[in-house]
Amino acid sequence: MKRFNVLFHKEWVEAWREKKLVWLPAVILLVTLLQPISLYFMPTILENSNSLPPGAVIELPIPSGAEVLAGTLSQLHTIGTAIIVLACMNVIVQERNNGSLMQLFSRPVNTATYIFSKWTMLVMLHLGAFTISYGAAWYYTNILFSDVSLSSVWKSFVIYCLWIVLVITVTLFVSTFLRRSGGVAGISILILASIALLSTVIPDIAIYLPSNLLNLATELLSTGKGTMPIAAVLVTTIAFIALLLFTMVKQFEKSVKF
């Protein structure tokens, strides 16, 4: 446990030096706040644009608070996923390429401790940034549109947190195989896009898979309850994350070379 704490502290120090503790929450906050604020000011933006004929009247339906937050999650699902991949792709690759691993593993450190220290820090950092951002989006949605119950927001928050953890795990998993950050980012996004597409390719089976996490989160926002098997989706996602972590440790033991 002492070795884990040392490595865990090292990860936070490096994240601070790279200013990841500043720019990552700021970018995710910007992405989440863009949806409610842009929707609220959209009629004004269209009225002041030069593309409309004189005297044109703009009447847009006012979305409910639940619809605004669902749109926020959908927007975060696309842009935010790419941001998370970019934030995680260099975590292992950089240390492998600059020789830091040689110095680190010359000490009594095992691969599981190394992997889990990085994974835990990244999960805490991203979930912390998402918590602040989603809370701010909920606050402004309640002010600018209609109120959304805390219960629905909390349920959707927990469900979507699993997707964030999955994105982090997939990116770290790919980085144990590849030595170039560009390849890690490309393959990770390809895998995540394939997972997301399962809900449209094999809908009957995908209702039990992580591909439905976004649909489940938005459904909980709209109705407060899900028509899909929530427990099955959660168990499948957690099992998939655990399998990736186990495989990651085993693969890293074989692939790391000094």
ZIDAPE-V682495 format. One record per residue. N is the residue number from 1. RES is the residue in three letters. NEAR is the number of other C-alpha atoms within 10 Angstrom. Layout:
BEGIN
[[N;RES;NEAR] [N;RES;NEAR]]
END
This chain:
BEGIN
[[1;MET;6] [2;LYS;7] [3;ARG;14] [4;PHE;18] [5;ASN;12] [6;VAL;11] [7;LEU;20] [8;PHE;19] [9;HIS;15] [10;LYS;15] [11;GLU;19] [12;TRP;18] [13;VAL;13] [14;GLU;13] [15;ALA;17] [16;TRP;12] [17;ARG;10] [18;GLU;11] [19;LYS;11] [20;LYS;15] [21;LEU;17] [22;VAL;12] [23;TRP;12] [24;LEU;18] [25;PRO;20] [26;ALA;14] [27;VAL;14] [28;ILE;22] [29;LEU;21] [30;LEU;13] [31;VAL;18] [32;THR;27] [33;LEU;21] [34;LEU;15] [35;GLN;21] [36;PRO;26] [37;ILE;15] [38;SER;12] [39;LEU;18] [40;TYR;17] [41;PHE;11] [42;MET;14] [43;PRO;15] [44;THR;12] [45;ILE;11] [46;LEU;13] [47;GLU;16] [48;ASN;10] [49;SER;10] [50;ASN;8] [51;SER;8] [52;LEU;12] [53;PRO;9] [54;PRO;8] [55;GLY;7] [56;ALA;8] [57;VAL;11] [58;ILE;12] [59;GLU;7] [60;LEU;9] [61;PRO;6] [62;ILE;12] [63;PRO;14] [64;SER;17] [65;GLY;23] [66;ALA;26] [67;GLU;20] [68;VAL;25] [69;LEU;27] [70;ALA;23] [71;GLY;17] [72;THR;21] [73;LEU;24] [74;SER;18] [75;GLN;16] [76;LEU;20] [77;HIS;16] [78;THR;11] [79;ILE;13] [80;GLY;19] [81;THR;19] [82;ALA;17] [83;ILE;14] [84;ILE;20] [85;VAL;23] [86;LEU;19] [87;ALA;18] [88;CYS;23] [89;MET;24] [90;ASN;21] [91;VAL;20] [92;ILE;23] [93;VAL;20] [94;GLN;16] [95;GLU;14] [96;ARG;19] [97;ASN;13] [98;ASN;9] [99;GLY;12] [100;SER;13] [101;LEU;18] [102;MET;14] [103;GLN;10] [104;LEU;14] [105;PHE;14] [106;SER;9] [107;ARG;8] [108;PRO;7] [109;VAL;13] [110;ASN;14] [111;THR;16] [112;ALA;16] [113;THR;17] [114;TYR;20] [115;ILE;20] [116;PHE;16] [117;SER;21] [118;LYS;21] [119;TRP;21] [120;THR;14] [121;MET;18] [122;LEU;23] [123;VAL;18] [124;MET;12] [125;LEU;18] [126;HIS;20] [127;LEU;19] [128;GLY;13] [129;ALA;20] [130;PHE;23] [131;THR;17] [132;ILE;16] [133;SER;21] [134;TYR;22] [135;GLY;18] [136;ALA;15] [137;ALA;25] [138;TRP;25] [139;TYR;15] [140;TYR;17] [141;THR;24] [142;ASN;19] [143;ILE;12] [144;LEU;16] [145;PHE;18] [146;SER;16] [147;ASP;15] [148;VAL;21] [149;SER;14] [150;LEU;11] [151;SER;12] [152;SER;19] [153;VAL;22] [154;TRP;15] [155;LYS;17] [156;SER;26] [157;PHE;21] [158;VAL;12] [159;ILE;21] [160;TYR;22] [161;CYS;18] [162;LEU;19] [163;TRP;22] [164;ILE;19] [165;VAL;21] [166;LEU;21] [167;VAL;23] [168;ILE;24] [169;THR;25] [170;VAL;23] [171;THR;27] [172;LEU;27] [173;PHE;25] [174;VAL;22] [175;SER;27] [176;THR;23] [177;PHE;17] [178;LEU;15] [179;ARG;16] [180;ARG;15] [181;SER;19] [182;GLY;13] [183;GLY;15] [184;VAL;26] [185;ALA;21] [186;GLY;16] [187;ILE;17] [188;SER;25] [189;ILE;19] [190;LEU;12] [191;ILE;15] [192;LEU;20] [193;ALA;14] [194;SER;13] [195;ILE;15] [196;ALA;19] [197;LEU;15] [198;LEU;18] [199;SER;20] [200;THR;11] [201;VAL;11] [202;ILE;10] [203;PRO;14] [204;ASP;10] [205;ILE;10] [206;ALA;18] [207;ILE;21] [208;TYR;21] [209;LEU;21] [210;PRO;26] [211;SER;23] [212;ASN;24] [213;LEU;24] [214;LEU;20] [215;ASN;21] [216;LEU;24] [217;ALA;27] [218;THR;28] [219;GLU;20] [220;LEU;23] [221;LEU;27] [222;SER;20] [223;THR;11] [224;GLY;17] [225;LYS;16] [226;GLY;15] [227;THR;10] [228;MET;14] [229;PRO;12] [230;ILE;18] [231;ALA;10] [232;ALA;14] [233;VAL;21] [234;LEU;17] [235;VAL;14] [236;THR;15] [237;THR;22] [238;ILE;17] [239;ALA;12] [240;PHE;17] [241;ILE;21] [242;ALA;14] [243;LEU;12] [244;LEU;18] [245;LEU;20] [246;PHE;13] [247;THR;14] [248;MET;22] [249;VAL;19] [250;LYS;14] [251;GLN;15] [252;PHE;18] [253;GLU;14] [254;LYS;10] [255;SER;11] [256;VAL;14] [257;LYS;10] [258;PHE;12]]
END
